[in-house]
Amino acid sequence: MQDPIVGIDLGTTNSLVAFADARGPRVLGPGRGLVPSVIRIDDGGVVVGERARVERAHHPHTTAASVKRLIGRSAAEVRDAGAPQGLHVVDGPRGLAAVGLADRTLLPQELSAHVLRELARIASVDLGVAVRRAVITVPAYFDDGQRQATRDAARLAGLEVVRIVNEPTAAALAYGIGRGHRAAETVAVFDLGGGTFDVSILSVIPGDGVGLNGEFLQVLATAGDTALGGDDLDAAIASEFLPRYEAWLGGPPTLHGMELLRAAAERAKCALSTNDRATERLAHAHGFFELVLDRDLLEVLAAPFLERMAACCRRALSDAGVPTIDRVVLVGGSTRIPAVRELARRLFGVEPYTALDPDVVVALGAALQAQVLSGGRTDLLLMDVVPLSLGIETAGGAVAKMIVRNSAVPARATEMFSTGVDGQTAIKVHVVQGERELVNDCRSLATFELRGLPPMPAGIPQVQLDFMVDANGVLAVNAVERRSGRRAQVQVVPAYGLTADEVDRMEADSLAHAREDMHAHRVIDLIVNARLDISWIEDARTRAAALLDTAYLEELEGHLTRLKGFMALAERSPGQVDADAFHAAKDALDRASMRLHEAAIVQSLQSMDRGSKGPVQP
């Protein structure tokens, strides 16, 4: 075996590495192959995995867990959303979220690299050859910054990321959905892990339908919450019992005591997947504290999280536009909670499919995708989607959407733009992400400039913009002015990603403000185009006035005055302008100016005749 490609599920709570060959996909390593995503860094070196997890309560100041919740995000937004319990979040470079461990400050990428390095070691031992390449999975709602941070972690671990795959899509591959079915299926993948929640709606088409040997998987829609998972429920349980714990202790617990309480809450939650009641005992110098949790209390504490999951599912179903779901796949250890399974059953009207261990299914799917990329399998075609629309700022602060949300990746879009000011020698390209029509309501991703343009009248330069989202979800934007050949480009790697609240707000606002946004966008476009028309018409009128009668010039002036009035009102109070009347005024000026266009052409021809010296004599 030479240079194998493995599949890695870099999870919030546990991580796994898997490999697929002719025998099928399998998890590598001893036992179930689960490696807790827990890292301890102290004077004794680096400890990763089960030992770090077990000893976490005894080394709270030098141990980090759930760092995936921080990766690619700013310290400010992590604090606003609520940092994972037990993590000391500090400001890192450029305001990124970092973890304070004793006297060290480490980025999540650095900590995740230790987990990835351990997974690569396990795979190398199991396969008997050095492992250097991997397919790594991420939550479907990870944005460019979070995906790039994951790639950075892999690079620090000495791994080449061959492909980034969405976790729900990997799960669908692992289940072999579509195999053996003649009819197309619509599948919902419900993925609740330790730190994130995703739901994806997939269309699965048998190979015969697209001329392939095997099935075709396309993600129709995806929605999720990058700050919602089993860890949050653990924290809610711990908070419920904290007052009694403090009263029993006679004061606030230490960091060590809080970690013991959180661990007990997690164990009790897991026990309730198969039991109606769970009791955990916390030892202390003066006895034992009992944490007693039953199903009823757990469901009360879980209710707010279940509603957030339901909202994501309803949004994904609406975006996908499908009438029914044929199959539901549950992924992630937290889907063992009976209330979570009941929620999936109720929302989709289908008994959830749980044939595989929900903890390992994503890693198995990643391994299958790795097998495809290594050429070992040709009967699968996988397509993921862009979770939020991508576009650029245009004149007046409007947004021109280039690639709309839920477009299949890899995706590409090309549009032509021009300048809005005479003699403009540089164009600023502002790349944004979001569903609203105005740039102020979207998220800024990147800004770059196309410089060195030859000075030309407004509207004459031809600027071609290319948006390309690769299979890993990373966006590249290229700009070229076709007359001069000037070029500029940027790969969009934001400093940090979107919070779950920001994603929810962007999508909700796009619906709530759709009518006013479209009105504002239309008015901005009318202002920009009217300004160009007026500039050209007034210039042409000055040059060709001698060829036109007074009555026509007065009529033209009336149209100009009326359009300028609409422009002034639109710039002062855009919400009060009648866009239809504004458009009618611009259209009337366009029709009236046709005679001016003809006169301007005649005037130009006369000028050429006067300047001609005749043909050169032989």
Secondary structure as GFF3:
##gff-version 3
##sequence-region A 1 618
A	DSSP	beta_strand	5	9	.	.	.	ID=ss1
A	DSSP	beta_strand	14	21	.	.	.	ID=ss2
A	DSSP	beta_strand	24	27	.	.	.	ID=ss3
A	DSSP	beta_strand	35	36	.	.	.	ID=ss4
A	DSSP	beta_strand	38	42	.	.	.	ID=ss5
A	DSSP	beta_strand	45	48	.	.	.	ID=ss6
A	DSSP	alpha_helix	50	54	.	.	.	ID=ss7
A	DSSP	three_ten_helix	56	58	.	.	.	ID=ss8
A	DSSP	beta_strand	63	65	.	.	.	ID=ss9
A	DSSP	three_ten_helix	67	69	.	.	.	ID=ss10
A	DSSP	alpha_helix	75	81	.	.	.	ID=ss11
A	DSSP	beta_strand	89	91	.	.	.	ID=ss12
A	DSSP	three_ten_helix	93	95	.	.	.	ID=ss13
A	DSSP	beta_strand	97	101	.	.	.	ID=ss14
A	DSSP	beta_strand	104	106	.	.	.	ID=ss15
A	DSSP	alpha_helix	108	127	.	.	.	ID=ss16
A	DSSP	beta_strand	133	138	.	.	.	ID=ss17
A	DSSP	alpha_helix	144	156	.	.	.	ID=ss18
A	DSSP	beta_strand	160	166	.	.	.	ID=ss19
A	DSSP	alpha_helix	167	174	.	.	.	ID=ss20
A	DSSP	beta_strand	185	192	.	.	.	ID=ss21
A	DSSP	beta_strand	197	205	.	.	.	ID=ss22
A	DSSP	three_ten_helix	207	209	.	.	.	ID=ss23
A	DSSP	beta_strand	216	225	.	.	.	ID=ss24
A	DSSP	alpha_helix	230	249	.	.	.	ID=ss25
A	DSSP	alpha_helix	255	271	.	.	.	ID=ss26
A	DSSP	beta_strand	277	284	.	.	.	ID=ss27
A	DSSP	beta_strand	287	294	.	.	.	ID=ss28
A	DSSP	alpha_helix	295	320	.	.	.	ID=ss29
A	DSSP	beta_strand	327	331	.	.	.	ID=ss30
A	DSSP	three_ten_helix	333	336	.	.	.	ID=ss31
A	DSSP	alpha_helix	338	348	.	.	.	ID=ss32
A	DSSP	alpha_helix	361	373	.	.	.	ID=ss33
A	DSSP	beta_strand	381	385	.	.	.	ID=ss34
A	DSSP	beta_strand	390	394	.	.	.	ID=ss35
A	DSSP	three_ten_helix	395	397	.	.	.	ID=ss36
A	DSSP	beta_strand	398	403	.	.	.	ID=ss37
A	DSSP	beta_strand	408	409	.	.	.	ID=ss38
A	DSSP	beta_strand	411	417	.	.	.	ID=ss39
A	DSSP	beta_strand	427	433	.	.	.	ID=ss40
A	DSSP	three_ten_helix	439	441	.	.	.	ID=ss41
A	DSSP	beta_strand	443	450	.	.	.	ID=ss42
A	DSSP	beta_strand	463	469	.	.	.	ID=ss43
A	DSSP	beta_strand	475	481	.	.	.	ID=ss44
A	DSSP	beta_strand	487	492	.	.	.	ID=ss45
A	DSSP	alpha_helix	500	512	.	.	.	ID=ss46
A	DSSP	alpha_helix	514	544	.	.	.	ID=ss47
A	DSSP	three_ten_helix	545	547	.	.	.	ID=ss48
A	DSSP	alpha_helix	550	572	.	.	.	ID=ss49
A	DSSP	three_ten_helix	574	576	.	.	.	ID=ss50
A	DSSP	alpha_helix	579	592	.	.	.	ID=ss51
A	DSSP	alpha_helix	594	611	.	.	.	ID=ss52
###
